[in-house]
Amino acid sequence: MENYYIKHNGYCPICEKNVLFTSKHFWLRDHFICPSCKSIPRERALFKAISEFFPNYKHLDIHESSPVNRGASLKLARECTNYDSSQYYPEITKGTKHPISRIRCEDLEDLSFPDNSFDIFITQDVMEHIFNPEKAFEEIARVLKPGGAHIFTVPLVNKQQRSQCRATKDEKGKINYLHDPEYHGNPVDPQGALVTMHWGYDIASYITEKTKCPTIIFMIDNIDLGIHAEYIDVLISWKI
Ligand SMILES: [Zn+2]
C-alpha cells in the first residue's frame, strides 16, 4: 500500500475534470498534483486568476516566458489562438529561434518585442531568478498593451519581511553572491536556476513604484480546486 500525505476529491480548473488530488509529500506546493494534467497548486491558482480577471483569455494576445510542459502552460497553448512562448538561452540571439528546440529566445531584461504587444504576459516562478528585476518589470510593462496585465507566480518566501537580493551580476557578467547560493530546477539548464531574490509582500509596492502598474497579490485557498499550499500567491500587475 502506498502512503499518501493527502488525497482530496475535487475539480481541476485546468483540465476541467473531477479528479482525486493527491500528494505523497507534506510539501504540497510541489507535490499536490492533479493525476490528469499533472498540474501543481500554483499552476491551478495562476489559471484561476487568468480566467477570472480575463474571461476572454482564449482570444487575447498572450506571451509566456519559460513555460513548463504541463498544466496551465499546455492548456493556454492549446486553447488560445494567439499564445506564444519563449525561453532564455544566453548563447542565442534575442528574438530568434533556438536551432534545435525552435523556441524563441527572449531575455526578460531586454525583450525584443515592440511596445504594446500583449494583453497578458505570464511568468511562473521566474521573477526570483532575475538579476535586474527592475529592468525586467519595466520591460514587461513596456510590451503590455494598455489594460493588459503581467500575471505571474513567484514564491513570496519573505512574506512580511522586506524583499532581499541574494546575488547580483556586474557589467562583466561576474556573479556576486550576497548569501549562500540557492538553486531551483530549470527545464533548460541542468545546473538549475540561481535564486537572486527572496521576495516578500512588498513586491507589489516595488513593481508599482518602478513601473507605475498597480499590482495586487491574489491569494486563493480552495482545496476543492486543488489550490492549497504554501507560496501560491498570484500577482497581477496592470498597465494603465
Ligand atoms: Zn488537472
Boltz pocket constraint, residues with backbone or C-beta under 6 A from the ligand:
constraints:
  - pocket:
      binder: B
      contacts: [[A, 12], [A, 13], [A, 14], [A, 15], [A, 16], [A, 19], [A, 34], [A, 35], [A, 36], [A, 37], [A, 38], [A, 39]]
      max_distance: 6.0
